[in-house]
Amino acid sequence: MALDEPKENEQTVTADGLDILISEEAKPYATGNILDWVQAFGGEGFILQPESGSTC
């Protein structure tokens, strides 16, 4: 994770007090999903999960 300024093709979205930069190209993939932070045996990081929950 890094702190950054919006680039020309990005916009800032605020969710739960957190500002997130998202590009126009990525927007369709993120819409309707939940951004979550996971810590697991293999590492940690952000993942996108469907709002409806896991399908597995």
mmCIF file of the N, C-alpha and C atoms, coordinates in Angstrom:
data_MODEL
# 
_entry.id   MODEL 
# 
loop_
_atom_site.group_PDB 
_atom_site.id 
_atom_site.type_symbol 
_atom_site.label_atom_id 
_atom_site.label_alt_id 
_atom_site.label_comp_id 
_atom_site.label_asym_id 
_atom_site.label_entity_id 
_atom_site.label_seq_id 
_atom_site.pdbx_PDB_ins_code 
_atom_site.Cartn_x 
_atom_site.Cartn_y 
_atom_site.Cartn_z 
_atom_site.occupancy 
_atom_site.B_iso_or_equiv 
_atom_site.pdbx_formal_charge 
_atom_site.auth_seq_id 
_atom_site.auth_comp_id 
_atom_site.auth_asym_id 
_atom_site.auth_atom_id 
_atom_site.pdbx_PDB_model_num 
ATOM 1   N N  . MET A 1 1  ? 0.855   -1.167  0.000   1.00 0.00 ? 1  MET A N  1 
ATOM 2   C CA . MET A 1 1  ? 0.000   0.000   0.000   1.00 0.00 ? 1  MET A CA 1 
ATOM 3   C C  . MET A 1 1  ? 0.902   1.230   0.000   1.00 0.00 ? 1  MET A C  1 
ATOM 4   N N  . ALA A 1 2  ? 0.448   2.253   -0.704  1.00 0.00 ? 2  ALA A N  1 
ATOM 5   C CA . ALA A 1 2  ? 1.239   3.470   -0.796  1.00 0.00 ? 2  ALA A CA 1 
ATOM 6   C C  . ALA A 1 2  ? 0.326   4.687   -0.789  1.00 0.00 ? 2  ALA A C  1 
ATOM 7   N N  . LEU A 1 3  ? 0.855   5.783   -0.321  1.00 0.00 ? 3  LEU A N  1 
ATOM 8   C CA . LEU A 1 3  ? 0.131   7.048   -0.401  1.00 0.00 ? 3  LEU A CA 1 
ATOM 9   C C  . LEU A 1 3  ? 0.466   7.662   -1.742  1.00 0.00 ? 3  LEU A C  1 
ATOM 10  N N  . ASP A 1 4  ? -0.551  8.168   -2.431  1.00 0.00 ? 4  ASP A N  1 
ATOM 11  C CA . ASP A 1 4  ? -0.337  8.651   -3.788  1.00 0.00 ? 4  ASP A CA 1 
ATOM 12  C C  . ASP A 1 4  ? -1.318  9.770   -4.086  1.00 0.00 ? 4  ASP A C  1 
ATOM 13  N N  . GLU A 1 5  ? -1.024  10.524  -5.104  1.00 0.00 ? 5  GLU A N  1 
ATOM 14  C CA . GLU A 1 5  ? -1.934  11.553  -5.607  1.00 0.00 ? 5  GLU A CA 1 
ATOM 15  C C  . GLU A 1 5  ? -2.663  10.974  -6.808  1.00 0.00 ? 5  GLU A C  1 
ATOM 16  N N  . PRO A 1 6  ? -3.920  11.391  -7.027  1.00 0.00 ? 6  PRO A N  1 
ATOM 17  C CA . PRO A 1 6  ? -4.658  10.860  -8.179  1.00 0.00 ? 6  PRO A CA 1 
ATOM 18  C C  . PRO A 1 6  ? -3.978  11.222  -9.496  1.00 0.00 ? 6  PRO A C  1 
ATOM 19  N N  . LYS A 1 7  ? -3.927  10.247  -10.377 1.00 0.00 ? 7  LYS A N  1 
ATOM 20  C CA . LYS A 1 7  ? -3.421  10.486  -11.730 1.00 0.00 ? 7  LYS A CA 1 
ATOM 21  C C  . LYS A 1 7  ? -4.589  10.942  -12.596 1.00 0.00 ? 7  LYS A C  1 
ATOM 22  N N  . GLU A 1 8  ? -4.303  11.293  -13.831 1.00 0.00 ? 8  GLU A N  1 
ATOM 23  C CA . GLU A 1 8  ? -5.312  11.861  -14.718 1.00 0.00 ? 8  GLU A CA 1 
ATOM 24  C C  . GLU A 1 8  ? -6.520  10.937  -14.918 1.00 0.00 ? 8  GLU A C  1 
ATOM 25  N N  . ASN A 1 9  ? -6.305  9.620   -14.981 1.00 0.00 ? 9  ASN A N  1 
ATOM 26  C CA . ASN A 1 9  ? -7.398  8.688   -15.241 1.00 0.00 ? 9  ASN A CA 1 
ATOM 27  C C  . ASN A 1 9  ? -7.973  8.063   -13.967 1.00 0.00 ? 9  ASN A C  1 
ATOM 28  N N  . GLU A 1 10 ? -7.659  8.632   -12.800 1.00 0.00 ? 10 GLU A N  1 
ATOM 29  C CA . GLU A 1 10 ? -8.137  8.084   -11.528 1.00 0.00 ? 10 GLU A CA 1 
ATOM 30  C C  . GLU A 1 10 ? -9.065  9.066   -10.826 1.00 0.00 ? 10 GLU A C  1 
ATOM 31  N N  . GLN A 1 11 ? -9.926  8.511   -10.004 1.00 0.00 ? 11 GLN A N  1 
ATOM 32  C CA . GLN A 1 11 ? -10.740 9.356   -9.150  1.00 0.00 ? 11 GLN A CA 1 
ATOM 33  C C  . GLN A 1 11 ? -10.665 8.813   -7.731  1.00 0.00 ? 11 GLN A C  1 
ATOM 34  N N  . THR A 1 12 ? -10.948 9.676   -6.765  1.00 0.00 ? 12 THR A N  1 
ATOM 35  C CA . THR A 1 12 ? -10.916 9.299   -5.363  1.00 0.00 ? 12 THR A CA 1 
ATOM 36  C C  . THR A 1 12 ? -12.310 8.899   -4.915  1.00 0.00 ? 12 THR A C  1 
ATOM 37  N N  . VAL A 1 13 ? -12.400 7.730   -4.291  1.00 0.00 ? 13 VAL A N  1 
ATOM 38  C CA . VAL A 1 13 ? -13.648 7.242   -3.721  1.00 0.00 ? 13 VAL A CA 1 
ATOM 39  C C  . VAL A 1 13 ? -13.412 7.121   -2.221  1.00 0.00 ? 13 VAL A C  1 
ATOM 40  N N  . THR A 1 14 ? -14.326 7.633   -1.407  1.00 0.00 ? 14 THR A N  1 
ATOM 41  C CA . THR A 1 14 ? -14.192 7.537   0.043   1.00 0.00 ? 14 THR A CA 1 
ATOM 42  C C  . THR A 1 14 ? -15.172 6.501   0.569   1.00 0.00 ? 14 THR A C  1 
ATOM 43  N N  . ALA A 1 15 ? -14.648 5.534   1.315   1.00 0.00 ? 15 ALA A N  1 
ATOM 44  C CA . ALA A 1 15 ? -15.476 4.482   1.906   1.00 0.00 ? 15 ALA A CA 1 
ATOM 45  C C  . ALA A 1 15 ? -15.035 4.282   3.347   1.00 0.00 ? 15 ALA A C  1 
ATOM 46  N N  . ASP A 1 16 ? -15.962 4.417   4.274   1.00 0.00 ? 16 ASP A N  1 
ATOM 47  C CA . ASP A 1 16 ? -15.668 4.255   5.703   1.00 0.00 ? 16 ASP A CA 1 
ATOM 48  C C  . ASP A 1 16 ? -14.482 5.099   6.151   1.00 0.00 ? 16 ASP A C  1 
ATOM 49  N N  . GLY A 1 17 ? -14.386 6.315   5.623   1.00 0.00 ? 17 GLY A N  1 
ATOM 50  C CA . GLY A 1 17 ? -13.337 7.237   6.020   1.00 0.00 ? 17 GLY A CA 1 
ATOM 51  C C  . GLY A 1 17 ? -11.996 7.003   5.350   1.00 0.00 ? 17 GLY A C  1 
ATOM 52  N N  . LEU A 1 18 ? -11.924 6.058   4.426   1.00 0.00 ? 18 LEU A N  1 
ATOM 53  C CA . LEU A 1 18 ? -10.682 5.740   3.729   1.00 0.00 ? 18 LEU A CA 1 
ATOM 54  C C  . LEU A 1 18 ? -10.788 6.202   2.287   1.00 0.00 ? 18 LEU A C  1 
ATOM 55  N N  . ASP A 1 19 ? -9.821  7.010   1.835   1.00 0.00 ? 19 ASP A N  1 
ATOM 56  C CA . ASP A 1 19 ? -9.790  7.460   0.443   1.00 0.00 ? 19 ASP A CA 1 
ATOM 57  C C  . ASP A 1 19 ? -9.077  6.419   -0.409  1.00 0.00 ? 19 ASP A C  1 
ATOM 58  N N  . ILE A 1 20 ? -9.740  6.009   -1.487  1.00 0.00 ? 20 ILE A N  1 
ATOM 59  C CA . ILE A 1 20 ? -9.201  4.991   -2.381  1.00 0.00 ? 20 ILE A CA 1 
ATOM 60  C C  . ILE A 1 20 ? -9.134  5.574   -3.783  1.00 0.00 ? 20 ILE A C  1 
ATOM 61  N N  . LEU A 1 21 ? -7.996  5.413   -4.448  1.00 0.00 ? 21 LEU A N  1 
ATOM 62  C CA . LEU A 1 21 ? -7.862  5.845   -5.839  1.00 0.00 ? 21 LEU A CA 1 
ATOM 63  C C  . LEU A 1 21 ? -8.235  4.677   -6.739  1.00 0.00 ? 21 LEU A C  1 
ATOM 64  N N  . ILE A 1 22 ? -9.081  4.945   -7.731  1.00 0.00 ? 22 ILE A N  1 
ATOM 65  C CA . ILE A 1 22 ? -9.479  3.893   -8.662  1.00 0.00 ? 22 ILE A CA 1 
ATOM 66  C C  . ILE A 1 22 ? -9.466  4.449   -10.078 1.00 0.00 ? 22 ILE A C  1 
ATOM 67  N N  . SER A 1 23 ? -8.932  3.668   -10.993 1.00 0.00 ? 23 SER A N  1 
ATOM 68  C CA . SER A 1 23 ? -8.888  4.105   -12.389 1.00 0.00 ? 23 SER A CA 1 
ATOM 69  C C  . SER A 1 23 ? -10.222 3.798   -13.058 1.00 0.00 ? 23 SER A C  1 
ATOM 70  N N  . GLU A 1 24 ? -10.493 4.499   -14.132 1.00 0.00 ? 24 GLU A N  1 
ATOM 71  C CA . GLU A 1 24 ? -11.723 4.264   -14.890 1.00 0.00 ? 24 GLU A CA 1 
ATOM 72  C C  . GLU A 1 24 ? -11.763 2.829   -15.419 1.00 0.00 ? 24 GLU A C  1 
ATOM 73  N N  . GLU A 1 25 ? -10.599 2.273   -15.783 1.00 0.00 ? 25 GLU A N  1 
ATOM 74  C CA . GLU A 1 25 ? -10.537 0.909   -16.300 1.00 0.00 ? 25 GLU A CA 1 
ATOM 75  C C  . GLU A 1 25 ? -10.884 -0.126  -15.229 1.00 0.00 ? 25 GLU A C  1 
ATOM 76  N N  . ALA A 1 26 ? -10.522 0.131   -13.976 1.00 0.00 ? 26 ALA A N  1 
ATOM 77  C CA . ALA A 1 26 ? -10.751 -0.829  -12.895 1.00 0.00 ? 26 ALA A CA 1 
ATOM 78  C C  . ALA A 1 26 ? -12.142 -0.716  -12.282 1.00 0.00 ? 26 ALA A C  1 
ATOM 79  N N  . LYS A 1 27 ? -12.795 0.408   -12.502 1.00 0.00 ? 27 LYS A N  1 
ATOM 80  C CA . LYS A 1 27 ? -14.090 0.669   -11.874 1.00 0.00 ? 27 LYS A CA 1 
ATOM 81  C C  . LYS A 1 27 ? -15.128 -0.441  -12.102 1.00 0.00 ? 27 LYS A C  1 
ATOM 82  N N  . PRO A 1 28 ? -15.300 -0.949  -13.335 1.00 0.00 ? 28 PRO A N  1 
ATOM 83  C CA . PRO A 1 28 ? -16.306 -2.005  -13.539 1.00 0.00 ? 28 PRO A CA 1 
ATOM 84  C C  . PRO A 1 28 ? -16.024 -3.275  -12.731 1.00 0.00 ? 28 PRO A C  1 
ATOM 85  N N  . TYR A 1 29 ? -14.752 -3.569  -12.467 1.00 0.00 ? 29 TYR A N  1 
ATOM 86  C CA . TYR A 1 29 ? -14.399 -4.768  -11.711 1.00 0.00 ? 29 TYR A CA 1 
ATOM 87  C C  . TYR A 1 29 ? -14.622 -4.578  -10.211 1.00 0.00 ? 29 TYR A C  1 
ATOM 88  N N  . ALA A 1 30 ? -14.555 -3.353  -9.742  1.00 0.00 ? 30 ALA A N  1 
ATOM 89  C CA . ALA A 1 30 ? -14.689 -3.076  -8.316  1.00 0.00 ? 30 ALA A CA 1 
ATOM 90  C C  . ALA A 1 30 ? -16.134 -2.822  -7.897  1.00 0.00 ? 30 ALA A C  1 
ATOM 91  N N  . THR A 1 31 ? -16.965 -2.366  -8.828  1.00 0.00 ? 31 THR A N  1 
ATOM 92  C CA . THR A 1 31 ? -18.350 -2.040  -8.507  1.00 0.00 ? 31 THR A CA 1 
ATOM 93  C C  . THR A 1 31 ? -19.089 -3.288  -8.040  1.00 0.00 ? 31 THR A C  1 
ATOM 94  N N  . GLY A 1 32 ? -19.768 -3.172  -6.893  1.00 0.00 ? 32 GLY A N  1 
ATOM 95  C CA . GLY A 1 32 ? -20.524 -4.298  -6.353  1.00 0.00 ? 32 GLY A CA 1 
ATOM 96  C C  . GLY A 1 32 ? -19.688 -5.280  -5.560  1.00 0.00 ? 32 GLY A C  1 
ATOM 97  N N  . ASN A 1 33 ? -18.440 -4.924  -5.278  1.00 0.00 ? 33 ASN A N  1 
ATOM 98  C CA . ASN A 1 33 ? -17.557 -5.784  -4.498  1.00 0.00 ? 33 ASN A CA 1 
ATOM 99  C C  . ASN A 1 33 ? -17.157 -5.093  -3.204  1.00 0.00 ? 33 ASN A C  1 
ATOM 100 N N  . ILE A 1 34 ? -16.609 -5.867  -2.301  1.00 0.00 ? 34 ILE A N  1 
ATOM 101 C CA . ILE A 1 34 ? -16.136 -5.357  -1.016  1.00 0.00 ? 34 ILE A CA 1 
ATOM 102 C C  . ILE A 1 34 ? -14.615 -5.447  -0.998  1.00 0.00 ? 34 ILE A C  1 
ATOM 103 N N  . LEU A 1 35 ? -13.957 -4.337  -0.692  1.00 0.00 ? 35 LEU A N  1 
ATOM 104 C CA . LEU A 1 35 ? -12.505 -4.319  -0.540  1.00 0.00 ? 35 LEU A CA 1 
ATOM 105 C C  . LEU A 1 35 ? -12.193 -4.758  0.883   1.00 0.00 ? 35 LEU A C  1 
ATOM 106 N N  . ASP A 1 36 ? -11.388 -5.801  1.012   1.00 0.00 ? 36 ASP A N  1 
ATOM 107 C CA . ASP A 1 36 ? -11.106 -6.372  2.329   1.00 0.00 ? 36 ASP A CA 1 
ATOM 108 C C  . ASP A 1 36 ? -9.603  -6.581  2.479   1.00 0.00 ? 36 ASP A C  1 
ATOM 109 N N  . TRP A 1 37 ? -9.130  -6.515  3.707   1.00 0.00 ? 37 TRP A N  1 
ATOM 110 C CA . TRP A 1 37 ? -7.725  -6.768  4.027   1.00 0.00 ? 37 TRP A CA 1 
ATOM 111 C C  . TRP A 1 37 ? -7.652  -8.162  4.630   1.00 0.00 ? 37 TRP A C  1 
ATOM 112 N N  . VAL A 1 38 ? -6.769  -9.005  4.090   1.00 0.00 ? 38 VAL A N  1 
ATOM 113 C CA . VAL A 1 38 ? -6.650  -10.364 4.604   1.00 0.00 ? 38 VAL A CA 1 
ATOM 114 C C  . VAL A 1 38 ? -5.229  -10.646 5.047   1.00 0.00 ? 38 VAL A C  1 
ATOM 115 N N  . GLN A 1 39 ? -5.128  -11.376 6.141   1.00 0.00 ? 39 GLN A N  1 
ATOM 116 C CA . GLN A 1 39 ? -3.842  -11.868 6.624   1.00 0.00 ? 39 GLN A CA 1 
ATOM 117 C C  . GLN A 1 39 ? -3.952  -13.386 6.631   1.00 0.00 ? 39 GLN A C  1 
ATOM 118 N N  . ALA A 1 40 ? -3.096  -14.040 5.862   1.00 0.00 ? 40 ALA A N  1 
ATOM 119 C CA . ALA A 1 40 ? -3.135  -15.493 5.749   1.00 0.00 ? 40 ALA A CA 1 
ATOM 120 C C  . ALA A 1 40 ? -1.709  -16.030 5.793   1.00 0.00 ? 40 ALA A C  1 
ATOM 121 N N  . PHE A 1 41 ? -1.603  -17.342 5.793   1.00 0.00 ? 41 PHE A N  1 
ATOM 122 C CA . PHE A 1 41 ? -0.298  -17.994 5.867   1.00 0.00 ? 41 PHE A CA 1 
ATOM 123 C C  . PHE A 1 41 ? 0.627   -17.539 4.743   1.00 0.00 ? 41 PHE A C  1 
ATOM 124 N N  . GLY A 1 42 ? 0.069   -17.340 3.543   1.00 0.00 ? 42 GLY A N  1 
ATOM 125 C CA . GLY A 1 42 ? 0.875   -16.965 2.386   1.00 0.00 ? 42 GLY A CA 1 
ATOM 126 C C  . GLY A 1 42 ? 1.204   -15.492 2.298   1.00 0.00 ? 42 GLY A C  1 
ATOM 127 N N  . GLY A 1 43 ? 0.641   -14.667 3.164   1.00 0.00 ? 43 GLY A N  1 
ATOM 128 C CA . GLY A 1 43 ? 0.911   -13.236 3.126   1.00 0.00 ? 43 GLY A CA 1 
ATOM 129 C C  . GLY A 1 43 ? -0.313  -12.431 3.504   1.00 0.00 ? 43 GLY A C  1 
ATOM 130 N N  . GLU A 1 44 ? -0.268  -11.162 3.199   1.00 0.00 ? 44 GLU A N  1 
ATOM 131 C CA . GLU A 1 44 ? -1.380  -10.278 3.526   1.00 0.00 ? 44 GLU A CA 1 
ATOM 132 C C  . GLU A 1 44 ? -1.540  -9.260  2.415   1.00 0.00 ? 44 GLU A C  1 
ATOM 133 N N  . GLY A 1 45 ? -2.748  -8.727  2.304   1.00 0.00 ? 45 GLY A N  1 
ATOM 134 C CA . GLY A 1 45 ? -3.000  -7.724  1.283   1.00 0.00 ? 45 GLY A CA 1 
ATOM 135 C C  . GLY A 1 45 ? -4.482  -7.500  1.082   1.00 0.00 ? 45 GLY A C  1 
ATOM 136 N N  . PHE A 1 46 ? -4.798  -6.596  0.170   1.00 0.00 ? 46 PHE A N  1 
ATOM 137 C CA . PHE A 1 46 ? -6.182  -6.286  -0.147  1.00 0.00 ? 46 PHE A CA 1 
ATOM 138 C C  . PHE A 1 46 ? -6.711  -7.280  -1.170  1.00 0.00 ? 46 PHE A C  1 
ATOM 139 N N  . ILE A 1 47 ? -7.992  -7.647  -1.019  1.00 0.00 ? 47 ILE A N  1 
ATOM 140 C CA . ILE A 1 47 ? -8.675  -8.468  -2.012  1.00 0.00 ? 47 ILE A CA 1 
ATOM 141 C C  . ILE A 1 47 ? -10.061 -7.882  -2.253  1.00 0.00 ? 47 ILE A C  1 
ATOM 142 N N  . LEU A 1 48 ? -10.613 -8.161  -3.412  1.00 0.00 ? 48 LEU A N  1 
ATOM 143 C CA . LEU A 1 48 ? -11.987 -7.782  -3.721  1.00 0.00 ? 48 LEU A CA 1 
ATOM 144 C C  . LEU A 1 48 ? -12.858 -9.016  -3.579  1.00 0.00 ? 48 LEU A C  1 
ATOM 145 N N  . GLN A 1 49 ? -13.920 -8.906  -2.786  1.00 0.00 ? 49 GLN A N  1 
ATOM 146 C CA . GLN A 1 49 ? -14.849 -10.004 -2.595  1.00 0.00 ? 49 GLN A CA 1 
ATOM 147 C C  . GLN A 1 49 ? -16.224 -9.574  -3.082  1.00 0.00 ? 49 GLN A C  1 
ATOM 148 N N  . PRO A 1 50 ? -16.990 -10.491 -3.680  1.00 0.00 ? 50 PRO A N  1 
ATOM 149 C CA . PRO A 1 50 ? -18.347 -10.136 -4.094  1.00 0.00 ? 50 PRO A CA 1 
ATOM 150 C C  . PRO A 1 50 ? -19.203 -9.787  -2.882  1.00 0.00 ? 50 PRO A C  1 
ATOM 151 N N  . GLU A 1 51 ? -20.090 -8.813  -3.040  1.00 0.00 ? 51 GLU A N  1 
ATOM 152 C CA . GLU A 1 51 ? -20.985 -8.429  -1.944  1.00 0.00 ? 51 GLU A CA 1 
ATOM 153 C C  . GLU A 1 51 ? -21.831 -9.597  -1.474  1.00 0.00 ? 51 GLU A C  1 
ATOM 154 N N  . SER A 1 52 ? -22.139 -10.518 -2.379  1.00 0.00 ? 52 SER A N  1 
ATOM 155 C CA . SER A 1 52 ? -22.998 -11.652 -2.042  1.00 0.00 ? 52 SER A CA 1 
ATOM 156 C C  . SER A 1 52 ? -22.279 -12.708 -1.224  1.00 0.00 ? 52 SER A C  1 
ATOM 157 N N  . GLY A 1 53 ? -20.974 -12.555 -1.020  1.00 0.00 ? 53 GLY A N  1 
ATOM 158 C CA . GLY A 1 53 ? -20.205 -13.526 -0.249  1.00 0.00 ? 53 GLY A CA 1 
ATOM 159 C C  . GLY A 1 53 ? -19.477 -14.492 -1.159  1.00 0.00 ? 53 GLY A C  1 
ATOM 160 N N  . SER A 1 54 ? -18.836 -15.455 -0.571  1.00 0.00 ? 54 SER A N  1 
ATOM 161 C CA . SER A 1 54 ? -18.048 -16.423 -1.328  1.00 0.00 ? 54 SER A CA 1 
ATOM 162 C C  . SER A 1 54 ? -18.950 -17.372 -2.107  1.00 0.00 ? 54 SER A C  1 
ATOM 163 N N  . THR A 1 55 ? -18.495 -17.763 -3.280  1.00 0.00 ? 55 THR A N  1 
ATOM 164 C CA . THR A 1 55 ? -19.254 -18.715 -4.085  1.00 0.00 ? 55 THR A CA 1 
ATOM 165 C C  . THR A 1 55 ? -18.670 -20.115 -3.981  1.00 0.00 ? 55 THR A C  1 
ATOM 166 N N  . CYS A 1 56 ? -17.635 -20.293 -3.172  1.00 0.00 ? 56 CYS A N  1 
ATOM 167 C CA . CYS A 1 56 ? -17.008 -21.610 -3.028  1.00 0.00 ? 56 CYS A CA 1 
ATOM 168 C C  . CYS A 1 56 ? -17.567 -22.349 -1.843  1.00 0.00 ? 56 CYS A C  1 
# 
